Amino acid sequence: MTTNSQNFIVVVIPLSEIKKFVLIDIIGGTALYYMIRLPMHSVMAGMIGSMIGPFIVRRSLRGKAPRKVRTLLF
């Protein structure tokens, strides 16, 4: 007699991460697209800005580790 054991994985995504994704990527990317496209009249520049903009925003929100401070003694 064989036993059939099936494992499954449950991935939980917090609602705050979903909200952050919608705000930064979807709404922010669309806003950047129009903010760049309208004054420049360039669809290509708008597309590039809407791709790079959310990446920069996410990177700045992630925060940076405090830098190690070195003191020089004379």
Summary of the structure (lengths in Angstrom):
residues: 74
radius of gyration: 22.1
end to end distance: 80.6
largest distance: 80.6
contacts: 126
relative contact order: 0.10
helix: 62%
strand: 0%
